[in-house]
Amino acid sequence: MARLPRFVLPGYPQHLIQRGKEHHAILRDEADYWYFWESLIKASDKFGCDIHAYVLMPTHFHLLLTPRGADSVGKLMQSVGRYYVRYFNDRYQTEGALWGGRYRATLLDPDAYLLPCAHYVELNPVRAGLVSGPGEYDWSSYGSNALGTEDPLVTPHPRYFRLGRSKKARQNAYRALFDDTPLDPAQIQRIRDATNKSWLLGSQDFARGIESLVNRRASPRQRGGDRRSQAFRAAQAARDTQAGVDQLR
């Protein structure tokens, strides 16, 4: 099956994930994390990507970012991937590919999904059982977004600024998202599906707006369960009735 082209529009945030080949470790110790983190800072500055949330995990990493140019994301991922593979192979005396295929990405509606997706990204270490709370994990944007820790990799999105008038108010409101409105399993699955399948993450109205800009479908066609719905059956019955009338003419 041909790969779907990714949605890339300057000014629209994206959620990306890149995994190690066969889920092998890509970050083995603190030196690896530091090198990778610094590589992301350099590449995001060079190629024009504002990173709003991230997490670096032993076998993969997530980025929530907004590109400033049409090729910003591709160049960032290519640059980081190439330089880190060279570093990794030299340090561990290995050869060959490090990544498990191309990265996965979804373009998302910032009003509806910017904060839930950041929430999803920063809770990865908790879901993986590495820590009991997101503030205990050193290699994510939670410290910056929720606690005010200085992190040159993080650039807040305008949606984040609407959380409050002051830094303290925004941090308090952001932490409340984790405490008061946990992501439900359906929302987690929707984020995963959209990212892995390269569909948009947003409402039908948002998808139609993006479709008009990129001239391609932005969401999957309705399948079996939808075709068996009451509305579909009623419409199909009407078509069958009309076909019978036409045959009698």
Residue pairs with C-beta under 8 A, 6 or more apart in sequence:
3 102
4 197
4 198
5 198
5 216
6 73
6 105
6 107
6 198
7 14
7 105
7 106
7 107
7 198
7 200
7 210
7 214
7 218
8 14
8 67
8 70
8 71
8 73
8 74
8 107
9 70
9 107
9 210
9 213
9 214
10 67
10 68
10 69
10 70
10 72
11 66
11 67
11 68
12 66
12 67
12 107
12 108
12 110
12 210
13 52
13 64
13 65
13 66
13 107
13 108
13 110
13 114
13 117
13 157
14 63
14 64
14 65
14 66
14 67
14 73
14 105
14 106
14 107
14 108
15 62
15 63
15 64
15 105
15 106
15 108
15 117
15 120
15 121
15 191
15 194
15 195
15 201
16 62
16 63
16 64
16 65
16 73
16 77
16 103
16 104
16 105
16 195
17 60
17 61
17 62
17 63
17 103
17 104
17 105
17 195
17 196
18 60
18 61
18 77
18 81
18 99
18 100
18 103
18 104
19 59
19 60
19 99
19 100
19 101
20 26
20 59
20 60
20 98
20 99
20 100
21 97
21 98
21 99
21 100
22 100
23 59
23 60
23 100
24 59
24 98
25 58
25 59
26 32
26 58
26 59
26 60
26 61
26 84
26 88
26 98
26 99
27 33
27 36
27 56
27 57
27 58
28 58
28 92
31 91
32 88
32 91
33 56
33 138
33 139
35 84
35 87
36 56
36 61
36 80
36 84
37 56
37 139
37 153
39 79
39 80
39 83
39 84
40 51
40 54
40 63
40 76
40 80
40 153
41 152
41 153
43 49
43 75
43 76
43 79
43 80
44 50
44 51
44 65
44 76
44 153
46 75
46 79
47 69
47 71
47 72
47 75
47 76
47 79
48 67
48 68
48 69
48 72
49 65
49 66
49 67
49 68
49 72
49 73
49 76
50 65
50 66
50 68
50 155
50 157
51 63
51 64
51 65
51 141
51 153
51 154
51 155
52 64
52 65
52 66
52 114
52 118
52 141
52 154
52 155
52 156
52 157
52 160
53 62
53 63
53 64
53 117
53 118
53 121
53 122
53 140
53 141
53 145
53 154
54 61
54 62
54 63
54 64
54 121
54 140
54 141
54 153
54 154
55 61
55 62
55 121
55 122
55 124
55 125
55 137
55 139
55 140
55 141
56 139
56 140
57 124
57 125
57 128
57 130
57 139
62 121
62 124
63 121
64 114
64 117
64 118
64 121
65 73
65 76
66 157
67 73
73 105
77 103
81 98
81 99
84 98
85 97
85 98
85 99
88 94
88 98
89 95
89 96
89 98
104 195
104 196
104 198
105 195
105 198
106 191
106 194
106 195
106 198
106 199
106 200
106 201
107 200
107 201
107 210
108 114
108 117
108 194
108 200
108 201
108 202
109 200
109 201
109 202
109 203
109 206
110 157
110 158
110 159
111 159
112 202
112 203
112 206
113 191
113 201
113 202
114 157
114 159
114 160
115 159
115 160
115 174
115 177
116 183
116 187
116 191
117 191
117 201
118 141
118 145
118 160
119 177
119 178
119 183
120 183
120 187
120 188
120 191
121 140
121 141
122 134
122 140
122 141
122 142
122 145
122 146
122 178
123 134
123 178
123 183
124 140
125 131
125 134
125 136
125 137
125 140
126 132
126 133
126 134
126 137
130 137
131 137
134 140
134 142
134 146
134 178
135 142
135 143
135 146
135 147
141 151
141 153
141 154
143 149
143 151
144 150
144 151
144 154
145 154
145 156
145 160
145 171
145 174
146 171
146 174
146 175
146 178
147 171
147 175
148 167
148 168
148 171
156 170
160 170
160 174
161 170
163 169
163 170
163 173
163 174
164 170
164 172
164 173
190 201
191 201
193 199
194 200
194 201
195 201
197 220
199 218
199 219
199 220
200 206
200 207
200 210
200 218
200 219
202 210
204 219
207 218
207 219
208 218
210 218
211 217
211 218
226 232
